[in-house]
Structures are given as C-alpha cells and as structure tokens.
C-alpha cells in the first residue's frame, strides 16, 4: 500500500488510461495559458469552492488553488446540499483569468484574478435570477462580450434550451436582456453546460445533452453567434463502458493538438474525468475519442514529460491540505493547525442536531476506487455532549466518533440522512485511532467498514458494513468532524496523521 500512488492514469510508457482523475470533479472546464493547463469544476455547497487544478500534460494533475473563499450569501452558513456553485467556465482574456458560475437560486456570478494561483477577487453577480446555470463567457473579435448559459427546470420551469445575453467587456455585469439562443427539445433534450468557441469563422457551442447518466456530447455551429445552428453528436457511449460521456471542454495544445476533457458519472465516486483525443474533420466538425466513442487507453499528448502523480489525500497537518473542504461556510476558527504542531484542531460548534447540518464538517473527495483512511484522534478537549470522529458522507452517511458523556468518553458508530441520525453501537473505550475502509465491488459500487484501534496497529471492526452512495450531484466523501449536541462551544478535538492508502 502506498499513499503516493492512489490512482495513476499515466502508465509510464507514453500512454494513459481513463479516467485521468478517478475523482469527483464535476462539470469540468479547461484552458491553456502558455505551457500550463488550468482546470476548474463544480463545487456545490463545499467551501472553499471552484478548485483550480494545474497540469503540464493534461494527464497528471495537481490541486493548486481555489477561486472562491466562501459562498457570498448568509444562508450558506448552514449546508445547502446540492445547491451553491454549479458548472463553471474558465477563461483567460486580456490578462485576466475568469471563472463564471451559476447558482441555481441566485443567478450568474463571476470571479477573476490576474494570477490563477494567487488571490481571486470577490465574486460579483453578473445577472440575478432563478434557474440561470452553466454560464460560459465569450468575447468576440469585434469587442462584444456575451454569456451563453443553460436553464434549470427545477427553478425556472423549463430546460433543454440554451440562453444568451450581452455583458460588459470586463465581464462584471449584464448589459442587455437574456433570451433563448437554441431550443433542443426536439433533438437534444436536456441540453446544458455550453462552452462557446470560435474557429475559422465558425461559432461552436459544445454542449452535453440526453442527461448525466446516459447522455452524449453535442456540438452546435453557425456562421453567426446568434444562430441559426447546425448540430451534430460528436461523442457517445457506443459499445464502451463509459456511460454518459459529456459535459467538458475542448483545449488545444501548444503543438496544435486538440483534446476533449469530460466527465463520467460513477455513482458514489462522483463524476470522474476522462481525456479524449479530438480531431477536426474535413467538413469542419470535431470528433472525439475513437470514431466518436470514448477511448479507454491512448497515447499521451505530445507534450514535455511530467512527473507521474496522484491527487493528494493524506495530510500530516503541518498545514491544512488543499484537498479539504467544509460542508458550508464554517464559523470563524472552526479549524486550525496552529495550536499544536502536527495536529488539526476542530472546534465543537452547536450548529446542528445532526452531522448533515454542520457547516464545519471537513471533507475531501474519494481519489481512488479502494482505499483505507486512518486518523489519530485526541478527544481530551471535548466538553459534555460533544462528538468528534470520522465519517463517510453520501446518500445517507455513516460515522464513528468519540462522545463526551458524564461518565467519560464513549465510542459510537451510527448512520444518518437528511432527516434523522441513528446510533447503532456504543461502548466505553479510550480509542485513539479510527479507520475507514472502502472496497470497490463494481464500477460504481463499494462496501465500507469502520474500525478502531488503541495502538494504531491492531484494528477492530466497529458497526455494520455500509454500502455508500452518491448524494444528488456529488460523490461520497471522507470527513473529519467535531460538533456539539448542546449549546456548549468551548470544546475541541485534535486529529493527526491522516493517511489514505490504496488497497
């Protein structure tokens, strides 16, 4: 078992296998600036949001920054599951990096920065309104600026259409009315997630259709930005195991090669990322993969060699790793590594009666199919009726934790969902290590088990075997938490040596 080789797409022989990221980076967009590729993805209710990943070869990726420190609305102080930041677009224009994103209940927003790996400006609302999602900015050759976007039926009452409105050249506000650009109800149902490009006098809109689980990638084109549009399906599952291959981005390398990065929905693992070769046909249409079907293995892009790497998951808490995200905007001081060298301190806030309601829950995505996650816990700082432990979040969730009671520390295991939480076992014990083991049983299924240890060597099972699942738009996540079931908020718990190992 190795912590530095959790999932390797790069095969070390000039080829890669899909997915390039076995991790839940939903609705990806990618651009190249110079020799660096930048990628962002949906972050929903998790903060910091809008991850910024970087690569030199489109295969080996590093999580390098976030563009959104917190969701800029008071109601996100409580987790708003499946809401928040949907399907962003990443662009570089006149020295600025831009990320446009939709919040389905609030409108279309923009953040920007001179340096993608530095501090981003605070978000601005470009166009308020319910149901406006999946925005993509587009600057035309004549200096005009536009936003192409989708519609969420759950908020606005219809879908299967793309909209457009003009914006200010600096990308900060709408300067005209929104209207329907393309109606896909007849041939491209559930069309969404548009990405706008211009090539050789043609306007192209890459947009997924058919739904997440079983859909396809559509491309629209026209000689005019406002249409009318021709359409073609350019990538579909075919006879491959890659269901619903769509929603992604075209990027051109510095050597002129075209590539398409997209997601595949894999249940509890979320929406994992695939990389497809792309070529332009003689008739001016793009084609992805091998004859319009996804490739499972392919030669890497013709780019300088990059070190083979997996996404970071383990943490020694010398500083808080970028892989961690809170479940909502956390209370001030919820987490720190400054109080005790090598330890993460989580404060116990009375922010909800169940784990699902606590914004200070600190979680990270699953980064490989089968793994164990082990952490050392010091619960000595907990006050009465406070808990701290390890959880697996998803469609329903499970946890193991230590709870301070009148007669000492008790080890609890339990499960919960959006409505209630249940304790399934309870015992008094001075446990110091907690472990979660996830074993893949199918392409998008797994079984999970918690265990505990007094010495970090010998582990004993705690609670039943658990079958995790995704939660709405996101995959399952491992999490550390500290919470108060009473109004007392002076307690805390410390965590050390968080190790994720591939099985």
Buried (B, 14 or more C-beta within 10 A) or exposed (E): EEBEEBBBBBEEEEEBBBBBBBBBBBBBBBBBEEEEBBBBBBBBBBBBBBBBBBBBBBBBBBBBBBBBBBBBBEEBBBBBBEBBBBBBBBBBBEEBBBBBBBBBBBBBBBBBBEEBEEEBEEBBBBBEBBBBBBBBBBBEEEEEBBBBBBBBEEBBEEBBBBBBBBBEEBBBEBEEEBEEBBEBEEEBEBBBBBBBBEBEEBBBBBBBBBBBEEBBBBBBBBEEBEBEBEBBBBBBBBEBEBBBBBBBBBBBBEEEBBBBBBBBBBBBBBBBBBBBBBEEEEEEBBBBBBEBBBBBEBEBBEBEEBEBBBBBBBBBBEEBBBBBBBBBBBBEEBBBBEEBEEBBBBBBBBBBEBBBBBBBBBBBBBBBBBBBBBBBBBBEBBBEBBBBBBBBBBBBBBBBBBBBBEEEBBBBBBBBBEEEBEBEEEEEBEBBBBBBBBBBEEEBBBBBBBBBBEEEEEBEEBBBEBBBBBBEBBBBBBBBBBBBBEEBBEBBBBBBBBBBBBE
